[in-house]
Amino acid sequence: MNLITRVILLVIWIGVMLSFIWTHDIHGALYSVHFNFDINPNPRFLDVFIFQDFNYTSPIFWIAKLAHFFGFAIFDGLLFWLIKNKTLTLCGSIAFAIFTEILQLYFYRDGRLYDMMIDSLGAFLMYFIISKN
């Protein structure tokens, strides 16, 4: 595929990821395709370090974490497809993971350090797949 097609695919994927980051009600977005955007002008940045809200028994929790993991694996793959430098791609993916988790705090969402780690693991998965080829 040509460069323009690769850029368009990456931009679409970023748009999909950001639309879920920006919506206040992730369940409403998933089940009724209702996106609600509310701005939090004073986010609590220390909330990134909360770990007590890990709910191992909820299927929704695991679906969300798998979406984080595979969302960033796909992002990393699309970014690599565009710039062809696996180290730069991995760094860009991890930076985007950090950025998106902090950005969630501005939309009354829970940006968490553990989600940054899950996002990064997805990017690392793609890094290793790319390295094998």
N, CA and C of each residue as an Amber inpcrd file, in Angstrom:
protein
   399
   0.8420000  -1.1890000   0.0000000   0.0000000   0.0000000   0.0000000
   0.8810000   1.2440000   0.0000000   0.3270000   2.2820000  -0.5360000
   1.1170000   3.5050000  -0.6190000   1.1020000   4.2690000   0.7160000
   1.9220000   5.2750000   0.7820000   2.1120000   6.0570000   2.0040000
   0.8090000   6.7030000   2.4760000   0.0460000   7.2460000   1.5650000
  -1.1970000   7.9450000   1.9330000  -2.1730000   6.9680000   2.5770000
  -2.2850000   5.7840000   2.0490000  -3.1860000   4.7730000   2.6100000
  -2.7440000   4.3950000   4.0160000  -1.4520000   4.2260000   4.2230000
  -0.9360000   3.8830000   5.5530000  -1.1940000   4.9990000   6.5440000
  -1.0060000   6.2420000   6.1310000  -1.2820000   7.3910000   7.0050000
  -2.7640000   7.4280000   7.3600000  -3.6260000   7.2290000   6.3730000
  -5.0730000   7.2590000   6.6150000  -5.4770000   6.1670000   7.5980000
  -4.9490000   4.9570000   7.4250000  -5.2780000   3.8640000   8.3500000
  -4.8250000   4.1820000   9.7790000  -3.6410000   4.7500000   9.9210000
  -3.1440000   5.1160000  11.2460000  -4.0090000   6.2140000  11.8700000
  -4.3600000   7.2050000  11.0830000  -5.1940000   8.3040000  11.5950000
  -6.5730000   7.7820000  12.0010000  -7.1460000   6.8850000  11.2210000
  -8.4440000   6.2940000  11.5860000  -8.3230000   5.5420000  12.8980000
  -7.2530000   4.7460000  13.0430000  -7.0760000   3.9840000  14.2830000
  -6.8910000   4.9130000  15.4780000  -6.1250000   5.9720000  15.3230000
  -5.9540000   6.9600000  16.3900000  -7.3090000   7.5850000  16.7250000
  -8.1100000   7.8850000  15.7100000  -9.4410000   8.4430000  15.9370000
 -10.3380000   7.5050000  16.7210000 -10.2890000   6.2200000  16.3910000
 -11.0720000   5.2300000  17.1410000 -10.6070000   5.1950000  18.5950000
  -9.3070000   5.1380000  18.7920000  -8.7720000   5.0920000  20.1610000
  -9.1560000   6.3490000  20.9440000  -8.9890000   7.5160000  20.3390000
  -9.2960000   8.7660000  21.0360000 -10.7810000   8.9210000  21.3120000
 -11.6340000   8.4250000  20.4230000 -13.0730000   8.5450000  20.6690000
 -13.4750000   7.7630000  21.9150000 -12.8290000   6.6400000  22.1660000
 -13.1210000   5.8930000  23.3940000 -12.4540000   6.5310000  24.6090000
 -11.3680000   7.2310000  24.4080000 -10.7080000   7.9270000  25.5110000
 -11.5340000   9.1300000  25.9340000 -12.0910000   9.8340000  24.9710000
 -12.7900000  11.0780000  25.2600000 -14.1860000  10.8740000  25.8140000
 -14.8140000   9.7360000  25.5580000 -16.1840000   9.5520000  26.0190000
 -16.2130000   9.2830000  27.5190000 -17.1740000   9.9000000  28.1770000
 -17.3070000   9.7540000  29.6340000 -17.8920000   8.3980000  29.9960000
 -18.7930000   7.8780000  29.1740000 -19.4860000   6.6170000  29.4590000
 -19.0500000   5.5680000  28.4540000 -18.0240000   4.8110000  28.7970000
 -17.4840000   3.8130000  27.8780000 -18.5050000   2.7130000  27.5900000
 -19.3160000   2.3480000  28.6000000 -20.3270000   1.3090000  28.3920000
 -21.4010000   1.7840000  27.4140000 -21.8110000   3.0520000  27.5410000
 -22.7750000   3.6120000  26.6000000 -22.2270000   3.6530000  25.1860000
 -20.9490000   3.9480000  25.0630000 -20.3200000   3.9860000  23.7410000
 -20.2750000   2.5940000  23.1240000 -20.0020000   1.5860000  23.9320000
 -19.9030000   0.2200000  23.4220000 -21.2550000  -0.3920000  23.0930000
 -22.2400000  -0.1880000  23.9590000 -23.4980000  -0.9070000  23.8180000
 -24.5950000  -0.1340000  23.1010000 -24.5670000   1.1760000  23.1510000
 -25.6140000   1.9370000  22.4670000 -25.0330000   2.9540000  21.4890000
 -23.7380000   2.8950000  21.2540000 -23.0240000   3.8000000  20.3570000
 -23.3770000   5.2590000  20.6870000 -23.3840000   5.5430000  21.9820000
 -23.6520000   6.8930000  22.4720000 -22.3580000   7.4380000  23.0790000
 -21.8070000   8.4450000  22.4520000 -20.5810000   9.0450000  22.9390000
 -20.9190000  10.3380000  23.6680000 -20.4310000  10.4600000  24.8950000
 -20.7120000  11.6180000  25.7330000 -19.3730000  12.2180000  26.1610000
 -19.1220000  13.4570000  25.7510000 -17.8520000  14.0890000  26.0370000
 -18.0330000  15.1820000  27.0830000 -17.4090000  15.0050000  28.2280000
 -17.4220000  15.9970000  29.3060000 -15.9780000  16.3390000  29.6520000
 -15.6970000  17.6070000  29.8090000 -14.3380000  18.0670000  30.1230000
 -14.2120000  18.2770000  31.6310000 -13.1410000  17.7390000  32.1900000
 -12.7990000  17.9550000  33.5950000 -11.6740000  18.9900000  33.6240000
 -11.9720000  20.2260000  34.0150000 -10.9370000  21.2720000  33.9760000
  -9.8750000  21.1190000  35.0670000 -10.1650000  20.3010000  36.0820000
  -9.2260000  20.1220000  37.1970000  -9.0130000  18.6410000  37.5060000
  -8.3560000  17.9260000  36.6130000  -8.1610000  16.4920000  36.8760000
  -7.2230000  16.2590000  38.0530000  -7.4090000  15.1250000  38.6990000
  -6.5330000  14.7340000  39.8140000  -5.4650000  13.7960000  39.2500000
  -4.2870000  14.3470000  39.0240000  -3.2200000  13.5860000  38.3650000
  -2.7120000  12.4230000  39.2070000  -2.8080000  12.5250000  40.5050000
  -2.3570000  11.4210000  41.3590000  -3.2570000  10.1940000  41.2390000
  -4.4490000  10.3510000  40.6480000  -5.3300000   9.2030000  40.4190000
  -4.6950000   8.1710000  39.4940000  -3.6990000   8.5890000  38.7310000
  -2.9860000   7.6480000  37.8620000  -2.3870000   6.5060000  38.6920000
  -2.0820000   6.7790000  39.9510000  -1.4170000   5.7870000  40.8040000
  -2.3770000   4.9460000  41.6280000  -3.6780000   5.0470000  41.3680000
  -4.6520000   4.2110000  42.0710000  -4.5990000   2.7970000  41.4960000
  -4.4940000   1.8170000  42.3720000  -4.4950000   0.4130000  41.9530000
  -5.6480000  -0.3700000  42.5800000  -6.3820000   0.2250000  43.5010000
  -7.4270000  -0.4870000  44.2240000  -8.6680000  -0.7700000  43.3800000
  -8.7910000  -0.1610000  42.2070000  -9.9840000  -0.3690000  41.3940000
  -9.8360000  -1.5230000  40.4040000  -8.8070000  -2.3120000  40.5610000
  -8.6120000  -3.5120000  39.7470000  -9.7120000  -4.5040000  40.1120000
 -10.5950000  -4.8550000  39.1850000 -11.7070000  -5.7670000  39.4660000
 -11.5150000  -7.0440000  38.6520000 -10.7960000  -7.9840000  39.2260000
 -10.4430000  -9.2160000  38.5240000 -11.6500000 -10.0740000  38.1610000
 -12.7600000  -9.9170000  38.8620000 -13.9100000 -10.8030000  38.6550000
 -14.8730000 -10.3080000  37.5900000 -14.7080000  -9.1020000  37.1140000
 -15.6390000  -8.5320000  36.1380000 -15.2070000  -8.8510000  34.7120000
 -16.1030000  -9.4700000  33.9240000 -15.7670000  -9.7160000  32.5180000
 -15.5290000  -8.4110000  31.7520000 -16.2550000  -7.3520000  32.1050000
 -16.0750000  -6.0520000  31.4440000 -14.6570000  -5.5400000  31.6820000
 -14.1480000  -5.7430000  32.8950000 -12.7880000  -5.3270000  33.2250000
 -11.7970000  -6.0080000  32.2830000 -11.9230000  -7.3180000  32.0980000
 -10.9780000  -8.0540000  31.2550000 -11.1280000  -7.6870000  29.7850000
 -12.3430000  -7.4160000  29.3520000 -12.5460000  -6.9680000  27.9680000
 -11.8400000  -5.6310000  27.7510000 -11.9840000  -4.7320000  28.7170000
 -11.3300000  -3.4150000  28.6100000  -9.8140000  -3.5530000  28.5720000
  -9.2640000  -4.4430000  29.4020000  -7.8050000  -4.6040000  29.4340000
  -7.2930000  -5.2440000  28.1420000  -8.0610000  -6.1950000  27.6020000
  -7.6810000  -6.7830000  26.3120000  -7.7540000  -5.7360000  25.1990000
  -8.7450000  -4.8440000  25.2840000  -8.8440000  -3.7630000  24.3000000
  -7.6250000  -2.8470000  24.3960000  -7.1800000  -2.5510000  25.6140000
  -5.9540000  -1.7590000  25.7920000  -4.7760000  -2.4730000  25.1300000
  -4.6000000  -3.7350000  25.4580000  -3.4600000  -4.5150000  24.9860000
  -3.4350000  -4.5860000  23.4560000  -4.5310000  -5.0570000  22.8720000
  -4.5530000  -5.2370000  21.4240000  -4.6830000  -3.9150000  20.6740000
  -5.3180000  -2.9280000  21.2990000  -5.4000000  -1.6070000  20.6730000
  -4.0270000  -1.0150000  20.4420000  -3.1490000  -1.1690000  21.4330000
  -1.8060000  -0.6220000  21.2810000  -0.8960000  -1.5370000  20.4700000
  -1.1860000  -2.8250000  20.4330000  -0.4420000  -3.7020000  19.5190000
  -0.7390000  -3.2950000  18.0790000  -2.0110000  -3.0550000  17.7850000
  -2.4000000  -2.6190000  16.4380000  -1.8100000  -1.2530000  16.1290000
  -1.8930000  -0.3360000  17.1000000  -1.3110000   0.9990000  16.9040000
   0.1750000   0.8920000  16.5750000   0.8990000   0.0830000  17.3350000
   2.3330000  -0.0810000  17.1160000   2.6040000  -0.6610000  15.7260000
   1.7990000  -1.6440000  15.3220000   1.9740000  -2.2370000  13.9980000
   1.7210000  -1.2370000  12.8830000   0.6540000  -0.4430000  13.0240000
   0.3500000   0.5660000  12.0050000   1.4310000   1.6500000  11.9590000
   1.9180000   2.0420000  13.1310000   2.9750000   3.0460000  13.1800000
   4.2580000   2.5130000  12.5450000   4.5910000   1.2520000  12.8250000
   5.7720000   0.6510000  12.2050000   5.6130000   0.5700000  10.6930000
   4.4310000   0.2200000  10.2530000   4.1370000   0.1250000   8.8250000
   4.3870000   1.4620000   8.1410000   4.2160000   2.5360000   8.9010000
   4.4050000   3.8750000   8.3530000   5.8690000   4.3210000   8.3970000
   6.5330000   4.1600000   9.5480000   7.8730000   4.7530000   9.6800000
   9.0210000   3.7480000   9.5630000   8.7310000   2.4430000   9.6400000
   9.7230000   1.3830000   9.3840000  10.9290000   1.3950000  10.3300000
  10.7420000   1.8730000  11.5470000  11.8150000   1.8570000  12.5450000
  11.2120000   1.3080000  13.8290000  11.5280000   0.0400000  14.1520000
  10.8380000  -0.6190000  15.2660000  11.1320000   0.0280000  16.6150000
  12.3340000   0.5310000  16.8470000  12.6530000   1.1680000  18.1240000
  11.9170000   2.4910000  18.2710000  11.9340000   3.2910000  17.2350000
  11.2080000   4.5630000  17.2560000   9.7060000   4.3200000  17.3850000
   9.2190000   3.2880000  16.7150000   7.8050000   2.9270000  16.7970000
   7.4320000   2.5410000  18.2270000   8.2500000   1.7230000  18.8580000
   7.9670000   1.3130000  20.2340000   7.9750000   2.5130000  21.1730000
   8.9440000   3.3770000  21.0380000   9.0030000   4.5890000  21.8740000
   7.7770000   5.4740000  21.6400000   7.3800000   5.6250000  20.3810000
   6.1960000   6.4160000  20.0580000   4.9270000   5.8110000  20.6330000
   4.8250000   4.4870000  20.5960000   3.6500000   3.8070000  21.1410000
   3.5680000   3.9600000  22.6550000   4.6940000   3.8250000  23.3290000
   4.7090000   3.9800000  24.7860000   4.3970000   5.4300000  25.1600000
   4.9480000   6.3720000  24.4160000   4.6380000   7.7890000  24.6790000
   3.1490000   8.0610000  24.4670000   2.5610000   7.4740000  23.4240000
   1.1330000   7.6460000  23.1670000   0.3000000   6.9940000  24.2730000
   0.7720000   5.8670000  24.8020000   0.0800000   5.2030000  25.9110000
   0.0500000   6.1080000  27.1450000   1.1680000   6.7000000  27.4610000
   1.2390000   7.6150000  28.6110000   0.3460000   8.8240000  28.3730000
   0.4380000   9.4020000  27.1750000  -0.3690000  10.5630000  26.8170000
  -1.8620000  10.2610000  26.9350000  -2.3060000   9.1160000  26.4050000
  -3.7380000   8.8160000  26.4210000  -4.2600000   8.5510000  27.8270000
  -3.4550000   7.9290000  28.6700000  -3.9130000   7.6960000  30.0450000
  -4.0200000   8.9980000  30.8230000  -3.0890000   9.9020000  30.6300000
  -3.1750000  11.2080000  31.2950000  -4.3360000  12.0140000  30.7040000
  -4.5190000  11.9210000  29.3990000  -5.6120000  12.6290000  28.7400000
  -6.9750000  12.1850000  29.2710000  -7.1120000  10.9180000  29.6180000
  -8.3870000  10.4200000  30.1330000  -8.8310000  11.1730000  31.3870000
  -7.8860000  11.6160000  32.1760000  -8.2280000  12.3480000  33.3970000
  -8.9900000  13.6300000  33.0900000  -8.7670000  14.2050000  31.9280000
  -9.4620000  15.4210000  31.5190000 -10.8890000  15.1560000  31.0300000
 -11.2630000  13.8890000  30.9130000 -12.5870000  13.5180000  30.4250000
 -13.3450000  12.6670000  31.4350000 -13.0580000  12.8690000  32.7120000
 -13.7010000  12.1330000  33.8070000 -13.5580000  10.6270000  33.6430000
 -12.4520000  10.2040000  33.0940000 -12.1520000   8.7830000  32.9500000
 -11.0230000   8.4430000  33.8990000 -10.7740000   7.1660000  34.0510000
  -9.7440000   6.6910000  34.9620000  -8.4630000   6.3990000  34.1970000
  -7.5620000   7.3460000  34.1370000  -6.2410000   7.0990000  33.5810000
  -5.4090000   6.4120000  34.6590000  -4.8670000   5.2620000  34.3450000
  -4.1580000   4.4870000  35.3590000  -2.7790000   4.0410000  34.8660000
  -1.8590000   3.9670000  35.8110000  -0.5100000   3.4870000  35.5220000
  -0.5540000   2.0450000  35.0180000  -1.4240000   1.2180000  35.6170000
  -1.4890000  -0.1730000  35.1650000  -2.0020000  -0.2640000  33.7210000
  -2.8470000   0.6810000  33.2970000  -3.2650000   0.6900000  31.8920000
  -2.1130000   1.1020000  30.9800000  -1.2690000   2.0260000  31.4560000
  -0.0810000   2.3840000  30.6800000   0.7990000   1.1530000  30.4740000
   0.9070000   0.3410000  31.5160000   1.7280000  -0.8680000  31.4190000
   1.1000000  -1.8780000  30.4610000  -0.2170000  -2.0440000  30.5260000
  -0.9060000  -2.9680000  29.6160000  -0.7770000  -2.4790000  28.1760000
  -0.9620000  -1.1750000  27.9670000  -0.7840000  -0.5870000  26.6300000
   0.6230000  -0.8640000  26.1090000   1.5960000  -0.6500000  26.9740000
   3.0040000  -0.8490000  26.5900000   3.2930000  -2.3120000  26.2860000
   2.6820000  -3.2200000  27.0250000   2.8630000  -4.6470000  26.7460000
   2.3150000  -5.0050000  25.3650000   1.1970000  -4.3970000  24.9850000
   0.6740000  -4.6080000  23.6360000   1.6480000  -4.1140000  22.5830000
   2.2380000  -2.9500000  22.8270000   3.2320000  -2.4130000  21.9010000
   4.4690000  -3.3120000  21.8520000   4.8940000  -3.8290000  23.0170000
   6.0360000  -4.7490000  23.0510000   5.7410000  -6.0330000  22.2890000
   4.5030000  -6.5320000  22.3870000   4.1390000  -7.7270000  21.6260000
   4.3770000  -7.4920000  20.1430000   3.8990000  -6.3690000  19.6340000
   4.0790000  -6.0780000  18.2170000   5.5590000  -5.8690000  17.8880000
   6.2900000  -5.2400000  18.7960000   7.7280000  -5.0500000  18.6080000
   8.4090000  -6.4090000  18.4080000   8.0640000  -7.3980000  19.2430000
   8.6890000  -8.7110000  19.1360000   8.2380000  -9.4440000  17.8730000
   6.9770000  -9.2630000  17.4950000   6.5030000  -9.8750000  16.2390000
   7.2550000  -9.2800000  15.0490000   7.4080000  -7.9540000  15.0690000
   8.1400000  -7.2770000  13.9870000   9.6100000  -7.7300000  13.9780000
  10.1930000  -7.8940000  15.1640000  11.5980000  -8.2910000  15.2550000
  11.8250000  -9.6940000  14.7110000  10.8420000 -10.5560000  14.8270000
  10.9850000 -11.9260000  14.3390000  10.9410000 -11.9930000  12.8130000
  10.3340000 -11.0110000  12.1950000  10.1960000 -11.0320000  10.7240000
  11.2950000 -10.2870000  10.0400000
